[in-house]
């Protein structure tokens, strides 16, 4: 879905960095090649958890196009450094970390068109990246470890 959405973009020098174990046995690479986007797609593979912020810092926007993800903890990580976020209506964390058109977009899971349109916004209006980044950091403050502890203590203190 992500590769097909990326292929539909009207872009100049944008790239797509894919991090994680490729469980497709090279099919994603072949899809990127077939879509003629291979020159703009970087298959990083599995990384050590200590390198997550390094790769996130390369990004302008974080995309988690889950078909189903009960939580989607990767959104927490991306939000913690203030990236605009795009995820799906099947990712639990999307409803905590994303406010449509304020810091990102929640799109229908599996929809190439909706995902592509959300991505295209940042290409067409790159100034929105900074604006959405700031709003992501504001939202993240509600979910820092300290805020979570305070919310938990409040919940158990009837």
C-alpha positions as CSV (number, residue, x, y, z in Angstrom):
1,X,0.0,0.0,0.0
2,X,2.8,2.4,1.0
3,X,4.8,1.7,-2.1
4,X,1.8,2.2,-4.4
5,X,0.8,5.4,-2.6
6,X,4.4,6.7,-2.9
7,X,4.4,5.9,-6.7
8,X,1.4,8.1,-7.2
9,X,3.0,11.2,-5.7
10,X,3.9,14.2,-7.8
11,X,7.3,14.7,-6.2
12,X,10.8,16.1,-6.9
13,X,13.4,14.8,-4.6
14,X,11.4,13.1,-1.9
15,X,12.4,9.7,-0.8
16,X,10.9,6.8,1.2
17,X,12.9,5.2,4.0
18,X,11.6,1.8,5.0
19,X,13.0,0.5,8.3
20,X,12.2,-3.0,9.6
21,X,12.4,-6.7,8.8
22,X,11.3,-7.4,5.2
23,X,8.9,-10.3,5.7
24,X,8.0,-10.2,2.0
25,X,11.2,-12.1,0.9
26,X,12.1,-9.3,-1.5
27,X,8.7,-8.7,-2.9
28,X,8.7,-5.1,-1.7
29,X,11.9,-4.5,-3.6
30,X,10.4,-6.0,-6.7
31,X,7.2,-3.9,-6.3
32,X,9.3,-0.7,-6.0
33,X,11.3,-1.7,-9.1
34,X,8.1,-2.5,-11.1
35,X,6.6,0.9,-10.0
36,X,9.8,2.6,-11.1
37,X,10.4,4.2,-7.7
38,X,13.4,2.2,-6.7
39,X,15.8,5.2,-7.0
40,X,13.7,7.0,-4.3
41,X,13.1,4.1,-1.9
42,X,15.7,3.1,0.7
43,X,15.3,-0.4,2.2
44,X,17.2,-0.2,5.5
45,X,16.1,-3.5,7.1
46,X,16.2,-4.2,10.8
47,X,18.0,-1.7,13.0
48,X,19.0,-1.8,16.6
49,X,16.7,0.0,19.0
50,X,19.5,2.5,19.8
51,X,19.4,3.7,16.2
52,X,15.6,4.4,16.0
53,X,16.0,8.2,16.6
54,X,18.8,8.4,14.1
55,X,16.5,7.2,11.3
56,X,13.5,9.2,12.6
57,X,15.7,12.3,12.4
58,X,16.2,11.7,8.7
59,X,12.4,12.0,8.2
60,X,10.2,15.0,7.5
61,X,7.0,12.9,8.0
62,X,6.4,9.6,9.7
63,X,4.0,7.1,8.0
64,X,2.6,4.0,9.7
65,X,0.2,2.5,7.1
66,X,-1.0,-0.4,9.3
67,X,-3.7,-2.7,8.0
68,X,-4.2,-3.6,11.7
69,X,-2.2,-2.5,14.7
70,X,-3.7,-2.6,18.1
71,X,-1.4,0.1,19.4
72,X,1.2,1.2,16.9
73,X,4.0,2.1,19.4
74,X,6.1,3.5,16.5
75,X,3.8,6.5,16.5
76,X,4.9,7.3,20.1
77,X,8.5,7.3,19.0
78,X,7.9,9.5,16.0
79,X,5.7,11.9,18.1
80,X,8.4,12.2,20.7
81,X,10.6,14.0,18.2
82,X,7.8,16.0,16.7
83,X,7.2,14.5,13.3
84,X,4.0,15.0,11.4
85,X,2.2,11.7,11.4
86,X,0.2,9.7,8.9
87,X,-1.4,6.4,10.0
88,X,-4.6,4.5,9.5
89,X,-8.0,4.0,11.1
90,X,-6.8,0.5,12.1
91,X,-3.9,1.8,14.3
92,X,-4.9,2.4,17.9
93,X,-2.3,5.0,18.6
94,X,-3.4,7.1,15.7
95,X,-6.5,8.2,17.7
96,X,-4.2,9.4,20.5
97,X,-1.5,11.1,18.5
98,X,-3.1,12.5,15.3
99,X,-5.6,15.3,14.8
100,X,-6.5,15.5,11.2
101,X,-5.0,18.5,9.4
102,X,-3.4,19.7,12.6
103,X,-0.4,17.4,12.9
104,X,-1.1,14.7,10.3
105,X,-3.8,12.5,8.9
106,X,-5.7,9.3,9.7
107,X,-6.5,7.5,6.5
108,X,-8.6,4.4,5.7
109,X,-6.4,1.3,6.1
110,X,-5.5,-0.2,2.7
111,X,-6.5,2.9,0.7
112,X,-3.7,3.8,-1.7
113,X,-5.6,6.9,-2.8
114,X,-6.2,8.3,0.7
115,X,-2.6,7.6,1.8
116,X,-1.2,9.2,-1.3
117,X,-3.4,12.3,-0.9
118,X,-2.2,12.7,2.7
119,X,1.4,12.3,1.7
120,X,1.0,14.8,-1.2
121,X,-0.2,17.5,1.2
122,X,3.4,17.7,2.7
123,X,5.0,17.8,-0.8
124,X,2.6,20.5,-2.0
125,X,2.8,22.5,1.2
126,X,6.2,21.9,2.9
127,X,5.6,24.7,5.3
128,X,3.0,22.6,7.0
129,X,5.7,20.2,8.1
130,X,7.0,22.6,10.7
131,X,3.5,23.6,11.8
132,X,2.4,20.0,12.2
133,X,5.6,19.1,13.9
134,X,5.0,21.7,16.6
135,X,1.5,20.4,17.1
136,X,2.7,16.8,17.4
137,X,5.0,17.8,20.2
138,X,2.1,19.5,22.0
139,X,0.0,16.3,21.7
140,X,3.0,14.1,22.8
141,X,3.2,16.1,26.1
142,X,0.0,14.4,27.1
143,X,1.6,11.0,26.7
144,X,5.1,11.4,28.1
145,X,6.1,8.7,30.7
146,X,5.5,11.3,33.5
147,X,2.1,12.2,32.2
148,X,1.1,8.6,31.9
149,X,2.2,7.9,35.5
150,X,0.2,10.9,36.7
151,X,-2.9,9.7,34.8
152,X,-2.5,6.2,36.2
153,X,-2.1,7.5,39.8
154,X,-5.2,9.7,39.3
155,X,-7.2,6.8,38.0
156,X,-6.4,4.5,41.0
157,X,-6.9,7.3,43.5
158,X,-10.7,7.4,43.5
